[in-house]
Amino acid sequence: MHAYVYKSRRKADTYVYLREREGFGAIPEPLRGTLGALDFVLDLELTPQRRLAQADAASVRENLTARGFHLQFPPTHHELTDGTA
């Protein structure tokens, strides 16, 4: 599965993975307003073997299939201090 990753200009360290390039219509309108403008960061292949730095690749694939998007929030303080991020 292919994914396109965008970074929110309004929310620091918040990323949106999309199933389709520039498929912003998959993001609910209230959420789009909260995120503000999105800047393209990269595209990648999400294979079952793929590991991501701050997200579970299987969850990302599931959300892309079910919703067309996956939202990645910045790690919490707890995640940063206990090494789960």
N, C-alpha and C positions, 0 to 999 in steps of 0.2 A: 504494500500500500504506500502510495506517495503522499507526502504532507508538505504544506507550505507554511512557513512560520513567519509571523508578523509581531512586531514589538509595539506596545502601546506608547504613544507620546505622553499621555496624561498620567498613566499609572506606572511608576517605576518598577522595573524588573517583572513586568507582566507581559506574557506572550500568548498569542492565539495561534493554534495550529488549525489549518483549514484543509479540507479534503480536496478542494479545487482552488487553483490560483485565483486570487481576488474574489473568492466566493463569499464575500461579506454578507450576503443575504441570509446565510445560514446562522448568523449571530443575531439573537433577539434584539430588537430595537433598543430597549432600555439598557442593555449591556453595551451595545455599540456606542450609545451616548456617554456612558461611564468611561469607556476606554479611550474615547477621542480618536484622533487620526492614528492609523496603523502604518508602520513602516515595514516593508519587506526585509526579512533578515536572511532566510535561506530556504532551500527546498531539500528534502531528504527522503530516502526510502525507509519505511518503517517495517522491517522484516521481523519475524519472531526472535531473531538473534540480536537485534539492535538494542543497545543500551543508551539511555539518555541521562544527562547529568542531573537534572532536577525533576524528572517526571518518569512515571512508569510507562514504558512503551506499550505494554498490553492495554493499559487504561486509555492511553491516547488513541490507539487503534480502535478500541471499542467506542469511544466517544465520536471519532470521525465517522465510523460506520452508522451509528445511531442518530447523531445530531448534525454531522457535517463540520463540527468544530470541537476543539478542546481548549480549555482555558488553563494556563499555567500561571499561578500566583507566585510572588517571591517567597522564598523560604521564610518560615517564622523563626524567631529568636531560638525557640526550643529546638527546631530542626538543625539550626546552625551549631548549637552547643553540644547536641548529643550525636552529631554525625550522621543523621538520617537524611540530610538534604543531598 
